[in-house]
């Protein structure tokens, strides 16, 4: 099974995560603005940083699925 996230999906997830961190981490207004500015300026669709993030997320997700499938194969029947 292969699951690949699109650039748009990763960008949306990043936006949600950054906004939640900014709102709930107890950051100062200056730090919250700096974090959101970083996301909007450095992590634009098509930027090298965003492309690297999309590749990393997809690779990590694929590795996790493969590891989980292997562990299910090796799991003894008596260990439900």
C-alpha positions as CSV (number, residue, x, y, z in Angstrom):
1,X,0.0,0.0,0.0
2,X,1.4,3.4,-0.9
3,X,0.0,6.6,0.5
4,X,1.4,9.9,-0.7
5,X,0.4,13.3,0.6
6,X,0.2,16.2,-1.8
7,X,2.0,19.5,-1.3
8,X,-1.4,21.1,-0.5
9,X,-2.2,18.5,2.2
10,X,1.1,19.0,3.9
11,X,0.9,22.8,3.7
12,X,-2.6,22.7,5.3
13,X,-1.4,20.4,8.1
14,X,1.6,22.7,8.7
15,X,-0.7,25.7,8.9
16,X,-2.9,24.0,11.5
17,X,0.1,22.8,13.6
18,X,1.8,26.2,13.5
19,X,-1.4,28.0,14.4
20,X,-2.1,25.6,17.3
21,X,1.5,26.0,18.6
22,X,1.2,29.8,18.3
23,X,-2.1,29.9,20.1
24,X,-1.4,27.3,22.9
25,X,2.3,27.5,23.6
26,X,2.1,30.6,25.7
27,X,4.2,32.6,23.3
28,X,4.5,36.3,23.4
29,X,2.7,38.3,20.7
30,X,6.1,39.0,19.1
31,X,7.1,35.3,19.0
32,X,3.7,34.2,17.8
33,X,3.9,36.7,14.9
34,X,7.4,35.6,14.1
35,X,6.3,31.9,13.9
36,X,3.4,32.7,11.6
37,X,5.6,35.0,9.5
38,X,8.2,32.1,9.2
39,X,5.4,29.7,8.0
40,X,4.0,32.2,5.5
41,X,7.3,33.3,4.1
42,X,9.6,30.2,4.2
43,X,7.1,27.4,3.9
44,X,5.3,28.5,0.7
45,X,4.1,25.9,-1.8
46,X,6.9,25.2,-4.3
47,X,9.7,26.5,-2.0
48,X,12.7,24.2,-1.4
49,X,11.9,24.0,2.3
50,X,8.3,23.0,1.6
51,X,9.4,20.4,-1.0
52,X,11.9,19.0,1.5
53,X,9.1,18.8,4.1
54,X,6.7,17.0,1.8
55,X,9.4,14.5,0.8
56,X,10.3,13.8,4.4
57,X,6.7,13.4,5.5
58,X,6.0,11.0,2.7
59,X,9.2,9.0,3.3
60,X,8.5,8.8,7.1
61,X,4.9,7.8,6.6
62,X,5.9,5.1,4.1
63,X,8.5,3.8,6.5
64,X,6.0,3.7,9.3
65,X,3.5,1.7,7.2
66,X,6.2,-0.8,6.1
67,X,7.4,-1.3,9.7
68,X,3.8,-1.8,10.9
69,X,3.2,-4.4,8.1
70,X,6.4,-6.2,9.0
71,X,5.5,-6.3,12.7
72,X,2.1,-7.7,11.9
73,X,3.6,-10.5,9.8
74,X,6.0,-11.4,12.6
75,X,3.4,-11.2,15.4
76,X,2.7,-14.6,16.8
77,X,-1.0,-15.7,16.7
78,X,-1.1,-16.2,20.4
79,X,-0.3,-12.5,21.2
80,X,-3.5,-10.8,20.1
